[in-house]
Amino acid sequence: MASIDVVLPEEAAGAAYEIVKNELVLPFETWISKDKFREHDWSLKTRIITNGQNVAETIELAGSDKNSILIKGPGITPTKEQTQKVLTGLGDDRKPEDLSKLATGTPNGYMRGHWLVKGNLERYENPGIKDLIVQNLPSYENAGEVKFFYLEGGRMKDAQCIILEKDCEVRVEFKHKVVRQAEKLSKGSPVYFKLTKRSDVEDLCNKAIESKNEIMFMSKYTVRPELDGEKKKIYNDLREKHGLERKEGNQRDIVDAAFAYVLGNPSKDNISVLVPDPSYGPKIADVIKNVYMKGVKKPSKEYSVCRFSAGKSEYGGLNQTVKEDGFYQVFIGDKEYRINVNAGDMFEEMHYNYDDAVRYVKQVFNQAKIKNYDKVVFAFDDKDLYDAPVAKAVRDYALIEKKVEDEDFFLINPSKVAVKMFTAPLSGKVCYAYDNLWGDIVSDAMDLGASIASINSVILLADGRVWPEMGGAGTAPDLLIKAKEEGFLRYNPVPIIEALSVGIKEVAVNTDLNEDEKAKLSEFAEAMHNAYIEVLKEGVSTPDLVNKLTAKNKKGVDTASFVREVRLKMHELLGEKGIYNELKPKFNELMKEIR
């Protein structure tokens, strides 16, 4: 039987999901039976209790069931301090470092890289919403100077990248002890390993601190704790030495959010942007410099960002802070590469399978075809050894499909693509394809000048299924705290409604149902999507979005009121006029108008 597996959102997103489920799903049992839904708890607490096994079990269940569509809600990616707080509350004597990455990190990388999923991520603008929102783009005319500090030398400093000449196994050892289990990779796959010297990070951080500016630190310390996380610790230790307060926990310094913030909130004061990374650091500097100089411009039509997120690259890589002097051994087939290291330095190894690159390229072109996009832009540099296999896969597939480079598709340097996307977007409907980490950073700024409600994500599975995510506002813990004080919720539920709509439509299209069931679910999914669009057209929204709407008459309401308005519109669109007439006066009385 076809089913919908829902990974429950956390915090305010979880509260909003319950409202949406109770108003937009359960009352419509003649259209979609409630037994189609299977809910799964991936909360931080449950992940810690099960040491992440609850995540693995859900993926095995949904991934192996070809009639299942999984819809993932936003969850907490905890800091070490948050994890320790939950452990303490549970009376658990374990330390955060004793737990699996599935418990302490984000499950996203595991989910997308799982052999049953092999999923790449597409972030897109919700259809129909663009013309409903006024684009309040930031001005950089009075912005102060931005100084950039990032590790010099590029990706290849103190690093090697080996392209496999044949299928073989790859593993990593430290002083003859396995630290990365053997994995078989196909011919053409890249294996990259790099040493980051502690002294280089210390020198960089000292220079940024000595600039005397307000510092915007940027790193991915939540998902790469022993690489980016160690760099943040170095930064904080040096702040302390300079007599400055430590910046522990989430300081709006997770790189994707920080990048979007600097673009969207230009400061009149001089600031320093500190990115202790040699790969995405210079890209961030390139984009911010160009945006502050040329201004930002939104694409005129719908567009999306497809991220290559299925492999063991970036977030799925091996990252370790070296505890003692020694050496790493990277074994590629029968060859050994030895890297001498000193205590305190940081080592990373990452790779992706060439077969996954080929699949990703096909998925990007296929999504562009399904969505009738005019152009596809691949942000991969064929002169970069680590990017080169993806560039090769693009050109090989294009040759088979008779697609012409620089007409049907483009291969452009990653930072140049991002600069173009923000300052001079290509005409028409465009799909931008990036690697996972840079694509993550860039896609977080897609809603610049618009609203988080305008953006959602889907995972493109290897078997053709699509798993939607309830992206948007994340878990928004501050809104849950505010709701307890005010007695009502301000969370924007549009990303949740959109994800459910997409998921239900996928069940109708890609699972084993009879034609009547398919037609019924498709009509219901369309009504769910069109209903929230119509409500926004009428100027009704949660407070975060209402002032940005193009409607003449605007009404800011709480989450429950907005969802009830969507429910009324769904009854109307589905021809249930009697139910609409019965509920309308009741919902009018319950409506809570807020600002």
KARAFEN-V650654 format. One record per helix or strand. SS is the DSSP state (@ for helix, = for strand). FROM is the first residue (numbers start at 0). TO is the last residue. If there is no record, write none. Layout:
ss:SS from:FROM to:TO
ss:SS from:FROM to:TO
This chain:
ss:= from:2 to:6
ss:@ from:10 to:23
ss:@ from:25 to:27
ss:@ from:33 to:35
ss:= from:36 to:39
ss:@ from:43 to:49
ss:@ from:52 to:63
ss:= from:67 to:72
ss:@ from:79 to:89
ss:@ from:95 to:97
ss:@ from:100 to:103
ss:@ from:107 to:112
ss:= from:119 to:124
ss:@ from:129 to:131
ss:= from:132 to:132
ss:= from:145 to:149
ss:= from:158 to:162
ss:= from:167 to:173
ss:= from:176 to:184
ss:= from:189 to:195
ss:@ from:197 to:209
ss:= from:213 to:216
ss:= from:218 to:218
ss:@ from:227 to:240
ss:= from:253 to:253
ss:@ from:254 to:263
ss:= from:270 to:274
ss:@ from:279 to:293
ss:= from:302 to:307
ss:= from:311 to:311
ss:@ from:313 to:315
ss:= from:317 to:320
ss:= from:325 to:331
ss:= from:334 to:340
ss:= from:345 to:351
ss:@ from:353 to:369
ss:= from:374 to:377
ss:@ from:384 to:400
ss:= from:404 to:404
ss:= from:408 to:410
ss:@ from:413 to:422
ss:= from:429 to:434
ss:@ from:435 to:442
ss:@ from:451 to:453
ss:= from:454 to:459
ss:= from:465 to:469
ss:@ from:476 to:485
ss:@ from:493 to:509
ss:@ from:514 to:536
ss:= from:539 to:540
ss:@ from:542 to:545
ss:= from:548 to:548
ss:= from:554 to:556
ss:@ from:558 to:572
ss:@ from:576 to:589
ss:= from:592 to:592
